[in-house]
Amino acid sequence: MAEPGHSLHPSARGRGRTEPRTLRLLRLLLWVGTTFQVTQGAGPELHACKESEYHYEYTACDSLGSRWRVAVPHTPGLCTSLPDPVKGTECSFSCKAGEFLDMKDQSCKPCAEGRYSLGTGIRFDEWDGLPHGFASLSTNMEIEDSTTDSTENCTSSKWVPLGDYISSNTDECMATLMYAVNLKQSGTVNFEYYYPDSSIIFEFFVQNDQCQPNADDSRWMKTTEKGWELHSVELNRGNNVLYWRTTAFSVWSKVSKPVLTQLMYKWAQPKICSEDLEGAVKLPASGVKTRCPPCNPGFFKTNSSTCEPCPYGSYSNGSDCSHCPAGTEPAVGFEYKWWNTLPTNMETTVLSGINFEYKGMTGWEVAGDHIYTAVGASDNDFMILTLVVPGFRPPQSVMADTENKEVARITFVFETICSVNCELYFMVGMNSRTNSPVETWRGSKGKQSYTYIIEENATMSFTWAFQRTSFHETGRKYTNDVAKIYSINVTNVMDGVASYCRPCALEASDIGSSCTSCPAGYYIDRDSGTCRSCPPNTILKAHQPYGAQACVTCGPGTKSNKIHSLCYNDCTFSVSTPTRTFDYNFLALENTVSLAGGPSFTSKGLKYFHHFTFSLCGNQGKKMSVCTDNVTDLRIPEGESGFSKSITAYVCQAVIIPPEVTGYKAGVSSQPVSLADRLIGVTTDMTLDGITSPAELFHPEPLGIPDVIFFYRSNDVTQSCSSGRSTTIRVRCSLLKPAPGSLSLPSTCSDGTCDGCNFHFLWESVAACPLCSAADYHAIVSSCVAGIQKTTYVWREPKLCSRGISLPEQRVTICKTIDFWLKVGISAGTCTAILLTVLTCYFWKKNQKLEYKYSKLVMNATLKDCDLPAADSCAIMEGEDVEDDLIFTSKKSLFGKIRSFTSKRTPDGFDSVPLKTSSGSPDMDL
């Protein structure tokens, strides 16, 4: 936890002062995901412990992943009555960055202002003393272990904390700084170091529970040229022991007495100076004895002070050979970092820059920690250094991968110091054939590293040629111009030596367990030593197949092949928008196509142009584009076989010189370059994995359909392209361009690239249009003609799709015409009118009867309640029909009678009914 005001990244502190170029300024900043497990006993019974006198810690996790929180006194024996242990959080529990675990209530709380937290990590950036958990040891490798001086001579040769950093020793002892950590989950360790002095060997490695070193990367640290550098290593779950070890030249031979070598001095040949002139330097006296320099990794020193290779199954850091632990195998190769004598598989000579004849001179001289170019006969001579490797022994999983061409790699660290335009060439030859230039560096170049990937398992030769100047001048003016090579590392060498052992898969045998190769697509489980298959749509890092993290997920729009060696696109793609989903099928574009750029001209007016070859997708990820260098073949007489250099990739480029320029029947193809070795992903986004495809490089897309972009990377790393080349191909729908369509270059970059590293292309074709779906057509329904109706399906305009589903067939249905429905309507209306008339008559007749009965009831009720004169005749005589006594006062129409019937009720609620007297005239109203 940093105090308020402290820098969040203290690595910047202390850099303003002058720093000597030694390892004494090595500072470690560690971020280690860890959970510490510390338990201490309780003290004697005294006074009850106050809260300020103890702190809380967790016990070790049990097999169920649980633990207890216990109180631990700051000073055992000062107090007692500590709080009882309580159930702790789960072992997998952790706080996020910016939070800390309050042990009192076992909850995560935010850090106070001015403080910070790494979450599950811990940082060491204050080295006033050796932090808790670290240990510093020293060993004298030059004296027998049985002597008492072994320890006494190196007592003070340890890592020393110096405030902002911790410093190692610089004497002849081996100093080791150790830190043990138990991780509850996988994590990383990061530290900054300053290591400019190559005369001291600095190594960092990690050992697990079985004391097996981590073989993911070489343990040998690279020297720093531009100040402090950051180093990061992944750590596995469980116990990890971190080692930082430094040694000096004389620590390699474990013999009772130091082995001495007699130094002999002689003039460098050819001798171009005079020792008799005034002020000339004389040769130092020969015969002085000095301690032997170290051997290269994988070798050991014999009693005769010579370096011999360790036998197979063992490894060495340059001292004694050690057998690989169980479950590991040696990582064979060649690692040359000490140049005391020229290795047996290397040779040097001088090639004249005038007549190109070898002069039988030494072109490179050894100088302890590097090898440098000699003076030569003239400034335009080529200083030649050649390394020959008989063959390679790649892992079995690499051999099974037909598309992953990497069988090994060579890495070297070099430097050039020039006052004029010098040149350093790196060339590669195969099976004793002519060397082909791979890379060229011109002028002074600071100390840097270069890696070349080897794709053929054959006898290879690697050549470095240095030329001070190309001008033909007599004499030597630039003898101080020099090229230096500090280290050369070649992996997977047949009959090579090992500097470390890597984990391997185990198989049972009669004599126990032995190493075996995992099948292609399987990684090695570090805990069990068994082979496990990578999950779907992941690829395996073939040269580091250790742990599940070796399986890398494929990018968008891609999937892995059967052996999990590469990610590819099967020529299908789908993307969803807010309105619909577009499905694509690019099978019509899977064959290789070519594109020629515009003509260019050399300084002498010779015409040439760049020729590109593409293989977009499909073919199970196999690279189908081939670019060839046929310059050598054209000069070989007919009937004789030649050697052509060819490049196989997804996209490659070659320089084509037309026949009218060369004078040959066919054009000359030269300088093939791979532009795309790995498919990163397929998407409609303009940026993926740090690669951007600017839309403004090409004319706008007119249809509103998003371009589908294929993103690629190459394996070639050059001076100007430190991350390798990248390629993007925009696949655009164009209904007017039948398959395979046409390719075009950016209008502002006629060679496909504006910076030499990032290439961009546009591929327009009808095969790049989305597949047609039901959303791309609509139905048109015709009118009903002669009882038949037709439904026709047509594409929506403008049509934005190709292939996919076809238009449905025209659909015919039986229908009824308007005349028919008119007749039906009239008939129905007529029937309805007749029915209403009948119903009206029926209800009228029924109401007439009801009117009479009702009137009769009213009249009878009136006679009973009122004193009225007796009527002449009101009763119904015997034999009379009741219905015949109701006589209307006047004859009315049917509708009139209905209207009068509804208006007979008086305002007081009674009905008025006209009656007739016996005389036949109306008499009264009731």
Secondary structure, DSSP 8 states (H G I E B T S, - for coil): ---TT--SSGGGTT-SS---SSGGG----EE-------------S-EE--GGGEEEEE----TTS--EEEEEESSTTSEE-----EE---TT----TTEEEETTTTEEEE--TT----TT--EE--BSS--TTEEEEEE-TTS-TTSTHHHHTTTT-S-EE-BSSEE---SSSEEEEEEEEEESS-EEEEEEE----TTSEEEEEEE-TT--B--SS-SB----SSS-EEEEEEE-SEEEEEEEEEE-GGGS--SSS--EEE------SS--S-SSSTT------S--EEE-----TTEEE-TTS-EEE--TTEE-SSSS-EE--TTEEEEEEEEE--BSS--TTEEEEEE-TTT--B-----EEE-BS-EEE---SSTT-EEEEEEEE--B---HHHHH-SS---SEEEEEEEEEE-SS--EEEEEEEETT---EEEEEEES-EEEEEEEEEE---S-EEEEEEEES-SS--SS-S-TT-EEEEEEEEEESBTT-EEEEEEE-EEEEETTEEEEE---TTEEE-TTT--EEE--TTEEE-TT--BSGGGEEE--TT-EE-TTSS-EE--SEEEEE-SS-EEEEE-GGG-S-EEEE---EE-TT--EEEEEEEE--S-GGG---EEEEE-HHHHTS-TTS----EEEEESEEEEEEE-HHHH-SSS-EEEEEEEEESEEEEEESSSEETTEE--GGGS---SSS---EEEEEE-S---SS-TT--EEEEEEEE-TTS-TT-EEE--TT-TTSBSSSSEEEEEEEEGGGS-B--GGGEEEEE---BTTEEEEEEEE-SS---BSSS-----EEEE---HHHHHHHHHHHHHHHHHHHHHHHHHHHHHHHHHHHHHHHHHHHHHHHHS-----SS-S--TT--GGGS---SS---HHHHHHHHHT-B-TTS-B--EEE-TTSSEEEE-
